[in-house]
């Protein structure tokens, strides 16, 4: 009989919290389907908020609807290349995103292959659930920040606290939200 070499589940006390961020309107200024560096502008405190999360042992994920793909404004390949550019800009600022999860679908608009109702488009929790399955973070000590109610709704459906970001510094929003809860350091 072979021994079971399946790794044990991560003990709850070892599971890290995560900071989950919407992209457009939260990390960068909302300008309608941003997909090129020349159209990108950082939200005040965004790089610092991500670096703060890194420094405090949190995992960091971007959770974003990208209907511009469905609408044909840019391809998934262009989106991935643009995401790599953002990651490079963050690295230059001493920060990193652990993974970016995106939904290329839209239920009523765009090309047929992407015109579907899916579980990954916020307010559905599919993207957050995928990050949880991939990374095993602690949803009870995690936070989703987004500029729209569908971001907060997706977080709630996945068992993660959601906060709506409307203006000001993203760093202030993130640190204030975590300060109002238990300590997040691992």
Secondary structure, DSSP 8 states (H G I E B T S, - for coil): -----------GGG---EEEE-SBTTTB---SS--SGGG--B-TTHHHHHHHHHHTT-EEEEEEE-HHHHTTSS-HHHHHHHHHHHHHHHHHTT---SEEEEE---SSSS-GGG----SSSTTSSHHHHHHHHHH---GGG-EEEESSHHHHHHHHHTT-EEEE--SS-HHHHHHHHHHTSS----
